[in-house]
């Protein structure tokens, strides 16, 4: 695809501040493939920077004003603040600055069919499932996923058709920059209250996103979610629903679990049995995720259920989504990105059918604002765990104002599930080595660096 349609730039240099992020690295690869001279910087290396290196994209570890000298455009993430030295140098030299979400929106304008997969939970899994289905069925879409998908060798796939499949993130209203022809809304929940006033603000933003679809497109939604159902009723565009309830257009019956907790079910479409779906992944929530992907694939591309079911058999979860990292001394270590109480509940539910004796959960809360606004919901999120180990809160982009501490979370969680505060990962590592026995499972949860503890437990 020619780059002269994008950004009104000839083949010039685009610099990414925070190029090692899942979305930013994908966008960098897309621009690189289009002929732009791409550079970037980040504070550390990651799985994504390895993909950039393999593609021949130059980047620097560490931020420096010199990194943006001579560039024609600077792209930055929401995590990059105006006091970043590269951001400041770009402003000083009048180099155009563009948000990540704006660039993604411009890219979406280049395609005729644009499918935006949204929802506060599950969008990465649904997008990657749909990407695998399309690839398996020889539909050559360009794909942008917010995670590492084994079958895609990353989070991006460059296609040669007029189809663009992308994860559509609601954080700081990013997805409103997209130009979708079709939208999927998996759920609406009280996440990201650091940038939204309340749940109604979140709801209205999702509605704005859905209203981008006209009568020629389709809005897909989970019919088990009351807020999604309410939203669908306020739209003029056609809609398709999916979920566990038989009132949905696509629904599952006779859900069963194998000895590893992996799920299978009978698929029904508009009341008629349409085939058996077998997943090599655990959790009832992944039944719903797969129904979402199936509904889009079947409705938009007229793929047979036999083809779709065969492709889903090959699917393995995205990195950091119920990722079984290994076994040491008979103790299985699993990691998941889950940080919201809803996500935590479904992860622990998935563990109910996973072979184990005791379930140790390590929960690193991500953001002080999230700890404050969701503390009461965290109190009931861990039911089913034998013990919850809580280290200090990961502040990430926020500063600690002293109004919330990990011990406050432990107090709330302890009302329903045994919980202990252990300040750092070293203390948690020692506790697990002392108390976990062969046959137990350790589940680490959070989008911060708690996954490093997971790897340490296996050493």
N, C-alpha and C positions, 0 to 999 in steps of 0.2 A: 504494500500500500504506500502510495506517495505521501511524503511528509508535508508537501506544500499546502495540503488542505488543513493542516493542524497548526494552531498557534500563530498563523500568518508569518511563519519563519521559514527561510530557506534552510539548507542543511547547516545548522550552527550548533553551538555548544549549550547544553542544558545541564545545570548542576543541581543535584538533589541533596538537601540537608536532611540527614536521617535516612540515607539510602538503604540501610540494612534492615528496615522494617519490612513486614510481609507485603503490604500494599505498595510501598514506595519502590521496593526492589522489582516488583512485577511491572509497575509503570515504567521504570527505567529500562527494563528489558524490551517492553513494547516500543519505546522511542528509539532504542538502539537498533531494533529490527527495522524501523522505518527510516533509518539513515541518519538520525541525529548523533552528534558527538556527545556522549553522555559521560559525566563525571559525578562524583558524589563524596560524601563524608558521613561518618557515624562515630559514636563514642567507643564502639567495640565491634569485633567481628561476630558473625552469627552464621547460622545455616544458610541464610539468604545471601550473605556476602560471598559465600563459596560459589553460589550459582552465578553471581555477577562476575567473579573471577573467571569461571569457566567460559563465560560469554565474551570475555575480553574487555570488560568494562573496568576502567580505572577508578579507584576510590581511595580515600585517605581515612585512616583511623585517627580520630581526633579532629576537632574543629579549629580552623585557622582562617583569618581574614584573607590570606593569600589564596585559599582554595577557590574563591569566586572571582578572582581577577581574570578578566578576559572572557567571561561567560556572557551569554546573551539572555539567559533566563534562569532564575533560581526557583526551584520547587521545594516547598517545606511542609512538614507534617504539623498537625495540631499540637504536638508535644514541643515544637520549637517555638520559643518565645522571642519577642522583639529584642531582648537583650543578648541573644545569641550573636557571637562575634561575626559569623558569616552573614547572618541576616542584616546586621548593622552595616557591614561593608557594602552589601548590595544596595541598601538604601542610600548610603553615602555616595556611591558611584552611579546612582539612578538606574541600576539594573532592575528590570521588571521582576517582581516577586509574585509567585502563584501558589495558592494552597493545593495540597494533594487532591482534595475533592474536586477542585475546579478543573485540574488537568484530567482527572478521570471523566468528568462531565464532557470535556472537549473531545476526548477519545470516543465516548459513546455516540457522539454526533456523526461519526464516520460510518456507522453501521445502520442498516435498515431494521434488522430485528435485534432489539436490545432487551435482555431479560435481567431484571434486577431482583435479586433474592434478598429479602429483608426479614427482620424480626429481631427481637432482643436476645433470643437464644436459638441456636440451631442453624443459622444461616451459612456458616462455613461448611458444615457437614452436608447440607442440602445442595449447596453450590457444587461441592466436590463430587457428590453422588451424581448429580445431573451431568457434570463434565465427563465422568466416566461412562455414563450411558451414551452420550452423544459421540464420544470418541470410539466406543465399542461398535456403534452402529454407523460409523464412517460419516458422521456429520462434522465437518471441519470448522468448528466454531473457534473464535478467540475467547479464551477463558481467563478471568482474573479472580483468584480465590485468596481469602485472607488467611492462608495457612499452607503448610507443606503437604502436598498430596503425592504419595509414593508413585502412583501410576502416571502422574504428570511430570515427575522428576522436579517438583517444585510447586509453586502456586500460580504459574502462568503457562498458558499454551497459546502460541501464535498460530491462528488459523488463516485460511485463504478464502473464507466465505464472507457473506454479509451478515454474519451472526456474531453477537457479542454477549457472552454470559458473564455476569459480574456479581460478586457479593456487594450488597448495598448497605452501608453502615449508617446507623442513625446517630452516632456520636457527633456532637456539635452540628447536627442537621446536615451532615455531609452528603447524604443521598439525594438531597434536594437539587444538587448540581447535575445529577444524571438526567439523561433524556431517554427514559425507558419506553418501549412499545408494549411490554408486558411486565407485570409486577407480581411477586409472591410475598405475602406477609404471614410469617409463621406464628408470631405472637406479639403482644404489646405488654411490656412490664415496666416496673418502676426502677429501671437501671439508669445510670448516667445522670443522677440527680445533682451532680456538680455542674451540669450545663443545661438542665431543664428545671423549670419551677416545680412541677408536680406531674402526676400521671396524666392529667388532662392535657398538659402542654405536650407530653410525649404522644398522646393519642392524636392531637390535632396535627402534629408534624407528620405522623404516618399517613394521616388523611391527605395532607398536602402532597405527599409522595405518590399515593395511589391515584390522586386526581390527575396526575400527569398522563395516565393511560386514557385514551379516548375509546369510542365505541368500536373501533377496529381492533383493539387489543383485549387482553383478558387479565383480570386481577384474580390470582389464586390466593386462597386463604384457608387457614386451619379452622374448620367449623367447630372444633372442640373449645376454642378460645372465645369467650363472650365478647371481649372488646373487638376482636377481629370480625365476628359476626355482625356486631353493631356497625362497624365501619363499612363492611360490604353492602349493608342495607342503605347506606347514604351515597352510594356511587351510581353513576349511570352506565359505566362500562360493564360488560358481561363478567360474571365471576364463576369460578369453579372452587368447590370446597373439598377438603380431605381431612381425615382424622379417624378416630376410633369409633365415633358415634355413627349409627346406621343412617342418620339423617344427611350425612355427607355424600357428595358425588362419588368420591373414592374413599373406601373404608376397609378396615381389616377385621377379620373374624378368626377364631380358633388359633390364637397366638400360643405358640409353644416355645420352650427353651431346651437346648441341648445341654450336655453335661458341662459345657464351658459357659453357659448362660447366653449363647448366641440364639437369636430369635428367628422364627419362621411363622408365616401366617397365610391365610386364604385371602386373596384380594377380590373385593367386590367393586364393580363400577355401576353406579346407578341401579343398585339392587340385584345385579346379576353376577354370579361367580365368574371370575375372569382369569384365574390361575393361581398357582402356588408361588409365593415369594420366600426365598431362603436367604438370610443374611449371615455373613460370617463375622458379625459384630453383636455385642450385647445391648440390652436395654430396650424397654418398651418405647422410650422416647425416640429410638432410632427406627421403630416401626413408623411413627408419625413422620420422621424426616424422610424416610424412603417413599412414603405415600406422596409427600410433597413433590419429590423428584419425578416419581412415576406420572403424576397428574400432568406436569408440564411437558414431559417427553411424549406422552400419549396424545395430549390435546394439540400441542403446537407442531409436532413433527410426525404425527400419525404412526409412531413406532409400535410394533406389535408388543403385547405383554410378554410373549416368549422371548423376544430380543432383550427387552428391558430387564426381565428377571435373570436372564443369562449374564448380563453385564453387571448386575448388582451382586451376583455371586463372587465376582472378582474384587469387589470393593473392600478395602481396608480403611480403617479410620484415619483421618488427617492427624498429622503429628500434634501431640499435646491434647488429643481428644481420646480419653480412655485408652491411653497408650500403655500397653504392657511392656515395661522396659526390661524386665528380666527376673531371675530368681537367684537368691543367695541364701545358702544354708536352709533351703526349703521355704523361705519367705518370698512371696511374690510382690514385686513393686510395680504399681500402676500410677500413672500421672494423668491428670486432666486439667485443662485450662479454666475450669469452672470457678467463678467468683461470685455470682449472684446466688441467693438462696434457692431459687427455682432450679438453677443448673446443678447445685450441690445435691439437692433432693433426688434428681433423676440419676446422678452418678451413684449415689448410695443405693438407690433402688436397683440399678444395674448390678451392683455387688451382691445383692440378695441371692441372685441365681448363679453367681460366680463361685467356684469351689473354694472353700476357705474354712478355717476354724474361727479365728478372731479377725476383726477388721479394725486396724489402726488408721485413723485419718489425720493427716497433717494439713492444716488449713492456714495459709498465709493470706490474710486479708489484704486486698489491693486497694489502696487509697483511704485516707482518713475520712473523707466525706462519705464514702460508701459505708465505712464502719459505723458512722453516726446515724445515717439515714436508714440503714437496714439492720441495725443491731437486733431489734425485736424479731425480725424474720430469721436472722441467723440462729436465734434461740431454738427454733423448731426444725431447722434444716438438716440436722445431723442425726436424727432418730434412725437407728439401725446400725450405727457405728458402736463399737465397744469402748473406744476411747478417742477423744479428739485432742490433738497436740497443737497448740497455737503459739507461734513465735511473734516477734514484734511486727507491727503493721508495715507493709511496704508502701511508703509514701509516693513513690514514682514521681509524678509531675507536681505533687503537692508538698507543702511544708507542714510540719507538725505544730499545731497551735496549742497543744497540751490539753485539749478538751476531750480527747478519746484515747484509750490505750488498749492494747491487746487483752489486758486483764479484765476490762469491761466486757469484752466479747466472751471471754471464758466464763465470767459470772453468768451471762445470759444463756450461753449454751449449756452450762451445768444444770440449769433448771430441768432439762429434758434428757441430756446425754452427758456422761462423765467427760470432763475436759480439764486440761492442765495447761498452764502457761509455762513455756520454756523459751527463754529469751532469744536464743540463736539456734542455727541449724546444727552446730556441734553438740549442743545439749540434747537436741532431739535425736540426733544420730546415736548418741550414747544410750539414751532411754530405749530406743528401739532395739539396739543390739542386746540390751539387758533383758527386755521383756518379750520381744517377738519370738515365737517358736515356729518350727517347721509346720507348714500348712496354713500359716497366717498370711494375711494380705495387708500391705501398707499402701494406702491411697493418698497421694499428695495432690493438693488442690490449690490453684491460683495461677494468674497470668504473669506473676513476677518471676523471681529467680528460684522459687521453691523446687523447680524441676532439677536444679543443680544438686539439691539434697537427695532427690531420687537417685541420681547417678552415683552420688557418694555412698548411698546405702548398698550399692551393688559392688563397690570396690572391695 
